[in-house]
Amino acid sequence: MVKVMLGGTLKSAAGGTSEFDLEAGDIKELLDRLGEACPELKPRLDKGVAVAIDGRIYRNAWFEPVPPDSEVFILPRMSGG
């Protein structure tokens, strides 16, 4: 089981829910399961997010393993230039 916490505007997009407990083997599965658990988040997840697993940030690393009992933060993707 992985504890998933939403940051920034994702929390409000999830109706104020900020934490989810999910089973997932990798980042792609985690995002898929999060979208199933909270369908109103799916469009935001599909646009792209940053995923921090135990303090390390991953972007577009779909098959990065998510160790059991990890602490995961999902953050809106930052853009800029």
N, CA, C and O of each residue as an XYZ file, in Angstrom:
324
protein
N       0.853     -1.172      0.000
C       0.000      0.000      0.000
C       0.897      1.233      0.000
O       1.905      1.285      0.705
N       0.517      2.211     -0.794
C       1.278      3.447     -0.931
C       0.390      4.604     -0.491
O      -0.777      4.677     -0.876
N       0.934      5.498      0.305
C       0.201      6.697      0.710
C       0.485      7.779     -0.325
O       1.633      8.176     -0.520
N      -0.576      8.256     -0.990
C      -0.451      9.268     -2.033
C      -1.057     10.569     -1.526
O      -2.203     10.599     -1.077
N      -0.280     11.642     -1.602
C      -0.749     12.956     -1.172
C      -0.739     13.909     -2.357
O       0.195     13.923     -3.158
N      -1.789     14.696     -2.450
C      -1.928     15.653     -3.540
C      -1.448     17.017     -3.093
O      -1.727     17.454     -1.977
N      -0.722     17.686     -3.976
C      -0.247     19.022     -3.674
C      -0.840     20.053     -4.609
O      -1.368     19.722     -5.670
N      -0.749     21.299     -4.204
C      -1.173     22.417     -5.038
C      -2.639     22.351     -5.413
O      -3.488     22.016     -4.587
N      -2.930     22.671     -6.657
C      -4.307     22.736     -7.145
C      -4.941     21.364     -7.319
O      -6.152     21.272     -7.523
N      -4.158     20.302     -7.243
C      -4.728     18.955     -7.398
C      -5.676     18.624     -6.248
O      -6.671     17.926     -6.440
N      -5.372     19.118     -5.074
C      -6.234     18.864     -3.910
C      -7.625     19.451     -4.150
O      -8.631     18.790     -3.893
N      -7.682     20.674     -4.636
C      -8.998     21.278     -4.887
C      -9.697     20.585     -6.047
O     -10.924     20.480     -6.043
N      -8.951     20.110     -7.041
C      -9.554     19.374     -8.159
C     -10.141     18.049     -7.687
O     -11.039     17.506     -8.331
N      -9.641     17.522     -6.563
C     -10.140     16.266     -6.000
C     -11.223     16.514     -4.962
O     -11.510     15.643     -4.140
N     -11.821     17.691     -4.994
C     -12.901     18.000     -4.061
C     -12.437     18.174     -2.631
O     -13.214     17.977     -1.697
N     -11.165     18.545     -2.448
C     -10.632     18.767     -1.113
C      -9.950     17.556     -0.498
O      -9.325     17.667      0.557
N     -10.063     16.406     -1.144
C      -9.383     15.203     -0.636
C      -7.895     15.321     -0.947
O      -7.515     15.592     -2.086
N      -7.068     15.120      0.049
C      -5.632     15.299     -0.161
C      -4.822     14.009     -0.043
O      -3.647     13.995     -0.411
N      -5.418     12.925      0.460
C      -4.668     11.677      0.651
C      -5.459     10.480      0.147
O      -6.679     10.405      0.296
N      -4.731      9.549     -0.452
C      -5.295      8.296     -0.936
C      -4.337      7.173     -0.564
O      -3.123      7.376     -0.566
N      -4.850      6.011     -0.250
C      -4.040      4.809     -0.061
C      -4.310      3.906     -1.249
O      -5.447      3.492     -1.478
N      -3.252      3.596     -2.013
C      -3.403      2.840     -3.257
C      -2.379      1.720     -3.336
O      -1.311      1.792     -2.729
N      -2.720      0.686     -4.090
C      -1.773     -0.378     -4.440
C      -1.274     -0.080     -5.846
O      -2.079      0.111     -6.757
N       0.040     -0.036     -6.036
C       0.602      0.214     -7.361
C       2.041     -0.271     -7.395
O       2.784     -0.135     -6.423
N       2.419     -0.841     -8.534
C       3.782     -1.332     -8.696
C       4.713     -0.318     -9.336
O       5.921     -0.345     -9.098
N       4.151      0.591    -10.160
C       4.971      1.607    -10.811
C       4.159      2.904    -10.934
O       2.979      2.944    -10.584
N       4.797      3.941    -11.427
C       4.148      5.250    -11.491
C       2.925      5.234    -12.390
O       1.899      5.818    -12.040
N       3.009      4.578    -13.543
C       1.853      4.537    -14.450
C       0.655      3.885    -13.771
O      -0.458      4.405    -13.837
N       0.877      2.765    -13.131
C      -0.206      2.082    -12.429
C      -0.762      2.965    -11.304
O      -1.973      3.004    -11.086
N       0.112      3.661    -10.601
C      -0.315      4.545     -9.531
C      -1.222      5.654    -10.064
O      -2.267      5.931     -9.474
N      -0.838      6.291    -11.170
C      -1.657      7.355    -11.746
C      -2.971      6.812    -12.289
O      -4.008      7.465    -12.171
N      -2.938      5.616    -12.887
C      -4.177      4.987    -13.362
C      -5.124      4.719    -12.205
O      -6.316      5.012    -12.293
N      -4.601      4.169    -11.128
C      -5.434      3.860     -9.952
C      -5.964      5.129     -9.286
O      -7.095      5.155     -8.802
N      -5.150      6.170     -9.264
C      -5.596      7.437     -8.699
C      -6.729      8.018     -9.541
O      -7.699      8.547     -8.997
N      -6.611      7.923    -10.859
C      -7.677      8.387    -11.746
C      -8.961      7.599    -11.577
O     -10.051      8.152    -11.724
N      -8.849      6.310    -11.269
C     -10.032      5.478    -11.008
C     -10.661      5.843     -9.657
O     -11.884      5.900     -9.530
N      -9.818      6.086     -8.660
C     -10.309      6.412     -7.322
C     -10.933      7.802     -7.270
O     -11.822      8.059     -6.459
N     -10.468      8.692     -8.133
C     -10.951     10.071     -8.137
C     -11.068     10.537     -9.592
O     -10.181     11.232    -10.089
N     -12.158     10.160    -10.280
C     -12.301     10.466    -11.709
C     -12.192     11.946    -12.065
O     -11.765     12.280    -13.170
N     -12.568     12.834    -11.154
C     -12.449     14.258    -11.460
C     -10.991     14.707    -11.591
O     -10.725     15.773    -12.147
N     -10.051     13.913    -11.090
C      -8.620     14.213    -11.233
C      -8.050     13.751    -12.569
O      -7.022     14.264    -13.010
N      -8.696     12.797    -13.214
C      -8.127     12.175    -14.419
C      -7.698     13.178    -15.482
O      -6.598     13.036    -16.015
N      -8.510     14.194    -15.825
C      -8.038     15.152    -16.832
C      -6.757     15.869    -16.422
O      -5.904     16.146    -17.266
N      -6.617     16.168    -15.144
C      -5.404     16.837    -14.659
C      -4.207     15.897    -14.713
O      -3.098     16.313    -15.046
N      -4.434     14.632    -14.385
C      -3.360     13.646    -14.436
C      -2.915     13.423    -15.875
O      -1.724     13.260    -16.142
N      -3.878     13.416    -16.810
C      -3.564     13.210    -18.221
C      -2.753     14.363    -18.812
O      -1.989     14.163    -19.756
N      -2.916     15.568    -18.262
C      -2.140     16.727    -18.732
C      -0.672     16.619    -18.323
O       0.207     17.195    -18.964
N      -0.426     15.883    -17.265
C       0.941     15.696    -16.792
C       1.123     16.214    -15.380
O       0.650     17.295    -15.029
N       1.807     15.435    -14.588
C       2.106     15.790    -13.206
C       3.532     15.369    -12.890
O       4.140     14.587    -13.620
N       4.042     15.888    -11.814
C       5.317     15.431    -11.272
C       4.998     14.512    -10.097
O       4.074     14.769     -9.325
N       5.770     13.445     -9.974
C       5.557     12.463     -8.917
C       6.824     12.406     -8.069
O       7.916     12.168     -8.584
N       6.667     12.628     -6.772
C       7.794     12.526     -5.848
C       7.599     11.271     -5.005
O       6.597     11.125     -4.306
N       8.570     10.374     -5.084
C       8.545      9.138     -4.301
C       9.634      9.238     -3.254
O      10.821      9.291     -3.575
N       9.220      9.264     -2.004
C      10.159      9.383     -0.885
C      11.168     10.509     -1.102
O      12.359     10.353     -0.833
N      10.669     11.652     -1.597
C      11.493     12.845     -1.737
C      12.195     13.015     -3.073
O      12.809     14.057     -3.298
N      12.134     12.048     -3.957
C      12.782     12.159     -5.267
C      11.725     12.385     -6.339
O      10.758     11.628     -6.428
N      11.902     13.427     -7.155
C      10.897     13.803     -8.152
C      11.160     13.097     -9.479
O      12.291     13.034     -9.961
N      10.071     12.564    -10.059
C      10.126     11.880    -11.349
C       9.153     12.547    -12.307
O       8.046     12.920    -11.919
N       9.570     12.695    -13.561
C       8.703     13.205    -14.616
C       8.827     12.260    -15.804
O       9.931     11.967    -16.261
N       7.708     11.794    -16.291
C       7.660     10.886    -17.443
C       8.433      9.589    -17.213
O       8.955      9.008    -18.163
N       8.509      9.142    -15.995
C       9.182      7.885    -15.649
C       8.115      6.846    -15.337
O       8.031      6.354    -14.212
N       7.293      6.511    -16.343
C       6.099      5.691    -16.153
C       6.349      4.366    -15.462
O       5.509      3.899    -14.694
N       7.479      3.762    -15.722
C       7.720      2.412    -15.205
C       8.683      2.391    -14.023
O       9.229      1.344    -13.675
N       8.886      3.548    -13.415
C       9.689      3.619    -12.188
C       8.928      2.887    -11.082
O       7.768      3.202    -10.817
N       9.572      1.916    -10.437
C       8.882      1.185     -9.363
C       8.500      2.104     -8.201
O       9.200      3.063     -7.877
N       7.377      1.776     -7.596
C       6.933      2.466     -6.390
C       7.007      1.440     -5.261
O       6.142      0.570     -5.164
N       8.031      1.531     -4.404
C       8.180      0.554     -3.335
C       6.988      0.573     -2.370
O       6.401      1.628     -2.128
N       6.635     -0.584     -1.826
C       5.551     -0.632     -0.831
C       5.875      0.303      0.332
O       7.040      0.507      0.675
N       4.848      0.857      0.920
C       4.970      1.766      2.068
C       5.680      3.073      1.736
O       6.154      3.767      2.635
N       5.755      3.414      0.445
C       6.363      4.691      0.054
C       5.430      5.840      0.350
O       4.215      5.672      0.459
N       6.023      7.011      0.479
C       5.258      8.243      0.591
C       5.376      8.942     -0.761
O       6.474      9.266     -1.213
N       4.230      9.167     -1.396
C       4.211      9.713     -2.748
C       3.447     11.028     -2.753
O       2.343     11.119     -2.218
N       4.042     12.040     -3.360
C       3.376     13.321     -3.559
C       3.148     13.502     -5.052
O       4.055     13.294     -5.857
N       1.928     13.890     -5.416
C       1.596     14.201     -6.805
C       1.439     15.718     -6.878
O       0.640     16.310     -6.153
N       2.218     16.336     -7.768
C       2.241     17.793     -7.877
C       1.895     18.217     -9.293
O       2.234     17.509    -10.242
N       1.230     19.351     -9.463
C       0.984     19.849    -10.812
C       2.324     20.076    -11.503
O       3.294     20.504    -10.877
N       2.365     19.789    -12.783
C       3.610     19.980    -13.523
C       3.896     21.462    -13.655
O       3.019     22.252    -14.006
N       5.119     21.822    -13.371
C       5.551     23.213    -13.500
C       6.017     23.439    -14.937
O       6.631     22.562    -15.545
N       5.724     24.600    -15.462
C       6.229     24.953    -16.781
C       6.777     26.360    -16.712
O       6.448     27.128    -15.809
N       7.578     26.671    -17.631
C       8.161     28.002    -17.644
C       9.317     28.046    -18.604
O       9.600     27.071    -19.300
N       9.963     29.142    -18.641
C      11.060     29.223    -19.588
C      11.999     30.325    -19.299
O      12.977     30.510    -20.025
